[in-house]
Structures are given as C-alpha cells and as structure tokens.
Amino acid sequence: MPWRENSIMSQRRELVMFASDNANISHLSRGYGISRKTAYKWIKRYMQEGKEGLSDRSRRPGHSPMKTPTLLERAVLKVREDHCAWGGRKIRARLIAIGYDDVPSASTITGILHRNGKISTEESGKHRSWKSFEYEEPNELWQIDFKGHFSLRKGRCHPLTILDDHSRFSVGLRACADEKRTTVHNELENLFNTYGLPERILFDNGSPWGGRTRGDYTRLAVWLIRLGIRVIHSRAYHPQTLGKEERFHRTLKAELLAGREFSDIEESQASFDSWRECYNFERPHEALNMATPAKSYRPSSKEMPQTLPEIEYGPDDHIRKVQANGEIHFKGREFKVGRAFRGEPVAVRPITEDGQYKVFYCGEMIKKIDLNIVDKIK
C-alpha cells in the first residue's frame, strides 16, 4: 500500500521514531497505510543512515563540526535565519542536537543575535519562561481548535490544529477550506487511523464543537463519544483553558504565517507540513526542557475501529430512544436530551436522591433529570 499524501518524509520520520519505542510494527504499519515489509525497510535505512536514509534518493550533505568562534557565530546566525522567531535557548539546543561541540550558553547566543541586529531589547523582553499543567502520558488529552482564518489569493484558509497535551506533539495541522463539522470529522478520522484514539478531546464552545447554548452536544461530539473518547469543553469566556493551543497558534503565526501570502489551500498545506515536521522533530520546546515534542510522543495503543462499536448498557438501565425533537419519554413525561442524539439509544439510571436520574450515552453522562420538578423539563 502507498504512503498517504501528507509530507511523506515526515510520515517516515514519525514511523521510525515511534518504532524505536518498542512499538507494535503491525499496528504502526496499519496506521500509516503501509505494509510491514515497507515499514521494516525504512526502519533499517534509518538505523544505517539516519534521517538522510529516509529520502528516496541519498543526499547526505557533508558536515564538519564548528571549531572557531567565527564559524560558530555563522552557525548561530544560520539557525536564526532558518527560524526567525527562535531565541538563544532554542538555537543552543538545536546546535547541540545536530552535533556541534563547545556550544556557548544561551545568553552568549542571545548576545550574538543582538550584535548582528537579529533581535531587539524590546522584543526579548516580551518572552518569559512559563509552566503549565500537563497530562502524564501521551494521548490522555488532545486539544483541538481552529486558528483564525487568513486570506489566500484564491479563497480563505482555516488552519485546524490538534495538539497532544503531554508532549506538545502536533498531531495535526490541516489547511481547511471551511470550519464545517464534516470537514473536522474527515480530518479527525484520518488522524485517528494514523495515531490511534485519544482518551479525551478538549475544545471550546463554538461551532462546530458546541451547540447554540452551553452544554449542548453536536453530531461531532456524539461520534467521538461513540468511539469511546471523552468530550471536554473549555470554560466559557476562559480561552486560557486551551492554553497550549493558544500558545501553538502564536508560534505558528510567528514562525510561519507572519508576513507570508499563500496562493491556495494546497500551497498552504505544503508549508504546514514542512513547518510541522520541524516543530515536532527539530524545534526545542522550553516546556519540555528543550527536548522536541517527538521525543515525548508515541501513538495511542487504542486503534480506530473499522466500524462503530455496538452500544451496550446494563441490565438495570432504562433504555430510551431519543426522538427527532431531541426528547425522551420517561415515567410518563418528556425530557430534552438534545437533537444531536436523535435516533440514538440512551440509558436512564437512578442516583441516590429519590426521583433523580442521570442519562448516559455510551459511557458519558449527558443529562440529569428530576422527577420532583412538576413542570415539563425542556
């Protein structure tokens, strides 16, 4: 089977990186849509030749370690030229990663940038080290959001970004022509086939993630719940809940989008693919002690099923089918569950308080109802 059309070099690099973590090669091969034989070929070439072995043609460049201050300064400026938003800490980590000896401190590198007019005092003062909460393992939580759209020579691009909370690994960076539910569904399905299923997904309350009012579910959320993924919404008016996504968006703008103009979606996606590979495999991340996101990420062991799993409830559950208007009938009364669940079976379970019940769809509680309230609950 062929590689999927999405930065072939990047996909090969991901494959060999994840294979080094005692991964199931059959599982990985299915995720990337290739045969086990092909997977082992690229793993062998990577072990023998390194990153250059992943190219269709060998283009191994010559390289000599830096030995003099002049050459070292040139190396600093070259990294800065390639990554115009990187500061001293990232440049230092990158030089060490690609094999240079006697790399100076981050402050010395910052001085080199200042002397060569590559950074201003005002700009450097904006950057501060930061620390935020993160989940302990990869795929415990993915954050997903659209970055604000930008104009193309032909139409508009809506960047869809998906980030692993633990590793900051960019699971997906897709150039979309719109922000419709079907678009997001298709992109997520492709990512699930490659990286497996996360335990949770966090997104905000706007379309296509949330309904018109807080707490409403969408058909997209229903599909995710059916797959066994817990759906989490950020707090209303608190965009910092999606802090890692917001940070990623700022980085994307600073390092790729600022001052750039793209012709169409295809050109945007090609640029996204190239930048995403650098972000995941080369760009040092301060929140990861200057390691790269790929060092901390591995695909999920929970594979995307070929068909949606059957819905099963307990023998003591009261099973109700959600009507076209989003309501269920229970104990002679009607209760609103949500139109997104129309046609789906839900389970009504009593809780400790008399007359109170919880409504579940698959494994997620989606509603509380109280028979003690006389008026019809809508």
Buried (B, 14 or more C-beta within 10 A) or exposed (E): EEBBEBBBBBBBBBBBBBBEEEBBBEBBBBBBBBEEEBBEBBBEBBEEEEBEBBBEEEEEEEEEEBEEEEEBBEBBBEBBEEBEBBBBBBBBBBBEBEEBEEBBEBEBBBBBBBEEEBBEEEEEEEEEEEEEEBBEBBBBBBBBBBBEBBEBEEEEBBBBBBBBBBBBBBBBBBBBBBBBBEBBBEBBEBBBBBBBBBBBBBBBBEBBBBBEEEEBBBBBBBBBBBBBBBBEBBEEEEEEBBBBBBBBBEBBBEBBBEEEEBEBBEBBBEBBBBBBBBBBBBBBBBBBEBBBBBBBBBBBEBBBEEEEEEBEBEEEBBEBEBBEEBBBEBEEBEBBBBBBBBEBBBBBBBEEEEEBBBBBBBBBEBBEBEBEEEEEBE
